[in-house]
Amino acid sequence: MTKPVQTNDLTQFCQSVLSAVGADFETARDCTGSMMHGSIHGVDSHGVRLLGHYAKALQGGRLNKTPHMKFTRTRASSGMLHGDNAQGARATYSAVEHACDLAAEAGIGAVGITNSSHFGPAGAYVMRATQRGMLALATCNSDSFVRLHDGTERFHGTNPLAIGCPAPDNPWLLDMATSAVPFNRVQLYRSTGDPLPEGVASDSAGVDTTDPQKADMLAPLGGTFGFKGAGLAGVAELFSAVLTGMKLSPDIAAMGGPDFSTPRGMGAFVIALDPDAFVGAELVRAGIARYLELLRACPPQPGQKVMAPGDREWAVALDRRKNGITLDPVTLAEFADLAESLRVDPIA
């Protein structure tokens, strides 16, 4: 069993690697920030395991190491951010700040993002908005990996949706893919040899399978009612691609390559709302506090626990900030290779 790595050490290592491949300060900071959000809160599929991927994309030219992003205000409460092929977190954190500025002035701020790339954990961006006292939504589409309901080939990406609301102690935070499971769950079952649950993945012909080795695409969220997950994936397409003029999921180059030199031309979208433009921040905080009190007081089924969106993440974060983050052997080996090839200090 590997020794847990303290969050400060992991943050420093990620920033050192990204700087070593030529990323500017802001890119290294924001890319690391999004990955650390994932790893600290237990969203490991979008955590520091992506460091090698981002380093490769920066070195290959897919991502701009020194982007010059441009924000254009289009109306009183809307704008567009040209990402200049920045790493996705760099563009999205910037868009959130612009959206919050617009919301502080106009009550609501909506910003479309163009010419961006994979942005990691969607929850990281609505969390940034809640820290400024805003409610927020963030979404991004991605390359096709999820079949349609009753479909037989890949169509949507995993197309995440995240919504956050400021609350006492920790925000109410929903961060979800619109697929039945994330692909990293399939990879986990491949490593353990266990069968997949029914109805979460299909083989290359679109036929449902519980064999993780045969899984070639994911099912949309909802099982028998998968039209709901497919519809939610379409919401991500509308905001991220249609409203921004960027690529639909079937037109986006695969995240895993082999081409790491051509920008992917992805869009994303963020919305911020200022409670003071509605009933007021004080009443909003009272309302969400009461809602969470009632929710958590609901009697659970035997052996279960009722939780609000985000409760699992806060518990994981408390433990990992105190005790460190345990990295899987594959990620540790990749970190060792990165440290040696880039001549940066390895993880202790």
Buried (B, 14 or more C-beta within 10 A) or exposed (E): EEEBBBBEBBBBBBBBBBBBBEBBEBBBBBBBBBBBBBBBBBBBBBBBBBBBBBBBBBBBBBBBBEBEBEBEBEEEBBBBBBBBBBBBBBBBBBBBBBBBBBBBEBBBBBBBBBBBBBBBBBBBBBBBBBEBBBBBBBBBBBBBBBBBBEBBBBBBBBBBBBBBBBBEEBBBBBBBBBBBBBBEBBBBBBEEEEEBEEBBBBBEEBEBBBEBEBBBBBBBBBBEEBEBBBBBBBBBBEBBBBBBEBBBBEEBBEBEBEEBEEBBBBBBBBBBBBBBBEEEBEEBBEBBEEBBEEBEEEEEEEEEEEBBBBBEBBBBBEBBEEEBBBBEEEBBEBBEEBBEEBEBEEBE
